[in-house]
Amino acid sequence: MSTQRLFCTFRLNDRLFGIDILDVKEVTAGTTFTRVAHAPDEVLGLVNIRGHIYLALDLHRLLGMPATIVTGDSRLVLFKSSVGNAFGVVVDEISDIQSADPSRIESFTRTDHEAALAISGRVDLIDSVCQLADELLIVLNPRRFLAVIEQSLAVTT
């Protein structure tokens, strides 16, 4: 018997993405971001959540999409410290917690899936894909997000 995996799912440009629920600390409504001087475009800024400061990243930009437009439906997904130090990503809207049988989850390979997903840019952030009953879930690996920021900083210095 295989154990179901749970994913925190959300929308970006009407596509369904997810992150393993074990990596998510909390999801919070939109807040005010304080810009960071000379930060890469992927950084929206710093945000204060109940006295704790988090780095807020633009997941659209991380994936090579046009910049996020923060709306009333936007949410900040914060990650546990095991993923990275005090950061989160802004998503268009949060969706349901989805369960998936591990046998339905396929490792992401560029040759098999890149053209089908029609995602340009940072496909290395995609961990796997899972066919749900009515939609394809693109599973991201948040442990790779901060590395993109570090690479951007290395290029600009």
C-alpha positions as CSV (number, residue, x, y, z in Angstrom):
1,M,0.0,0.0,0.0
2,S,1.5,3.4,-1.0
3,T,1.0,6.5,1.1
4,Q,-0.7,9.4,-0.5
5,R,1.4,12.6,-1.0
6,L,-0.2,15.9,-0.1
7,F,0.4,19.1,-2.1
8,C,-0.4,22.7,-1.3
9,T,-1.7,23.9,-4.8
10,F,-2.0,27.3,-6.3
11,R,-2.5,29.0,-9.6
12,L,0.0,30.9,-11.7
13,N,-1.4,32.2,-15.1
14,D,-4.3,29.7,-14.8
15,R,-1.9,26.7,-14.5
16,L,-2.0,24.4,-11.4
17,F,1.2,24.2,-9.5
18,G,2.0,22.6,-6.2
19,I,4.5,22.2,-3.4
20,D,4.8,19.3,-1.0
21,I,2.7,20.2,2.0
22,L,5.6,19.1,4.3
23,D,7.6,22.1,3.0
24,V,4.9,24.7,3.7
25,K,4.9,26.7,7.0
26,E,1.8,28.8,6.3
27,V,-0.2,30.7,3.6
28,T,-1.0,34.3,4.3
29,A,-3.0,37.0,2.6
30,G,-1.2,39.7,0.6
31,T,0.8,42.2,2.6
32,T,3.0,45.2,2.0
33,F,6.4,44.5,0.5
34,T,9.4,46.7,1.3
35,R,11.7,46.8,-1.8
36,V,15.3,45.8,-1.4
37,A,17.8,48.1,-3.2
38,H,19.7,46.4,-5.9
39,A,17.8,43.1,-5.5
40,P,17.2,40.8,-8.5
41,D,13.9,41.2,-10.3
42,E,12.7,37.9,-8.7
43,V,12.7,39.6,-5.3
44,L,9.5,41.4,-4.5
45,G,10.9,42.7,-1.2
46,L,10.7,42.0,2.6
47,V,7.5,41.5,4.5
48,N,6.8,41.6,8.2
49,I,4.5,38.8,9.3
50,R,3.7,39.0,13.1
51,G,7.1,40.5,13.8
52,H,9.1,38.1,11.7
53,I,10.8,39.3,8.5
54,Y,10.6,37.2,5.4
55,L,12.0,37.6,1.9
56,A,9.1,37.5,-0.6
57,L,10.0,36.1,-4.1
58,D,8.0,36.6,-7.3
59,L,7.3,33.0,-8.4
60,H,6.3,34.3,-11.8
61,R,9.7,35.8,-12.4
62,L,11.5,32.7,-10.9
63,L,9.7,30.6,-13.6
64,G,10.5,33.0,-16.4
65,M,7.0,34.5,-16.7
66,P,6.1,38.2,-16.7
67,A,6.1,39.8,-13.2
68,T,3.4,39.1,-10.7
69,I,0.5,41.5,-10.4
70,V,-0.5,41.4,-6.7
71,T,-4.3,41.3,-6.4
72,G,-6.8,40.5,-3.6
73,D,-6.6,36.8,-4.5
74,S,-2.7,36.7,-4.3
75,R,-1.2,34.8,-1.4
76,L,2.2,34.5,0.2
77,V,3.3,30.9,0.7
78,L,5.9,30.8,3.5
79,F,8.3,27.8,3.8
80,K,9.6,25.9,6.8
81,S,13.2,26.6,7.8
82,S,14.2,23.2,6.5
83,V,13.6,24.5,3.0
84,G,15.4,27.8,3.4
85,N,15.9,30.7,5.8
86,A,12.8,32.9,6.2
87,F,11.3,33.2,2.7
88,G,8.2,32.7,0.7
89,V,6.7,33.1,-2.8
90,V,3.7,35.1,-4.0
91,V,1.1,33.1,-6.0
92,D,-1.9,34.3,-8.0
93,E,-4.4,32.4,-5.8
94,I,-4.3,29.4,-3.5
95,S,-6.2,26.3,-4.4
96,D,-7.0,23.1,-2.5
97,I,-4.8,20.6,-0.8
98,Q,-4.5,17.8,-3.3
99,S,-3.6,14.2,-2.5
100,A,-1.9,12.1,-5.1
101,D,-0.9,8.5,-5.2
102,P,2.9,8.3,-5.7
103,S,2.4,5.9,-8.7
104,R,0.8,8.9,-10.5
105,I,3.7,11.2,-9.9
106,E,6.3,11.3,-12.7
107,S,9.8,12.8,-12.4
108,F,10.1,15.9,-14.6
109,T,12.4,15.5,-17.6
110,R,12.9,18.3,-20.0
111,T,12.7,16.1,-23.1
112,D,9.4,14.5,-22.0
113,H,7.5,17.4,-20.6
114,E,9.0,20.8,-21.4
115,A,7.2,21.3,-24.7
116,A,3.9,19.9,-23.3
117,L,4.0,22.3,-20.4
118,A,4.8,25.3,-22.5
119,I,6.9,26.8,-19.7
120,S,10.0,28.7,-20.8
121,G,12.7,29.7,-18.4
122,R,13.5,28.0,-15.1
123,V,12.2,24.5,-15.7
124,D,14.9,23.3,-13.3
125,L,12.6,24.4,-10.5
126,I,10.1,21.7,-11.6
127,D,10.4,18.5,-9.6
128,S,7.7,16.3,-11.0
129,V,4.3,16.3,-12.7
130,C,1.1,14.5,-11.6
131,Q,-2.0,13.8,-13.6
132,L,-5.0,14.6,-11.4
133,A,-8.6,13.6,-12.3
134,D,-9.1,16.7,-14.4
135,E,-5.8,18.6,-14.6
136,L,-2.1,18.3,-14.7
137,L,-0.3,19.3,-11.4
138,I,3.2,20.8,-11.8
139,V,5.1,20.1,-8.6
140,L,7.9,22.6,-7.8
141,N,10.9,22.1,-5.6
142,P,11.2,25.2,-3.3
143,R,14.7,24.1,-2.1
144,R,15.9,25.4,-5.5
145,F,14.3,28.8,-5.3
146,L,16.9,30.6,-3.3
147,A,19.7,29.2,-5.6
148,V,18.1,31.2,-8.4
149,I,18.4,34.4,-6.4
150,E,22.0,33.6,-5.5
151,Q,22.8,33.0,-9.2
152,S,21.2,36.3,-10.1
153,L,23.3,38.1,-7.5
154,A,26.5,36.4,-8.7
155,V,25.8,37.6,-12.3
156,T,25.2,41.2,-11.2
157,T,28.3,41.5,-9.0
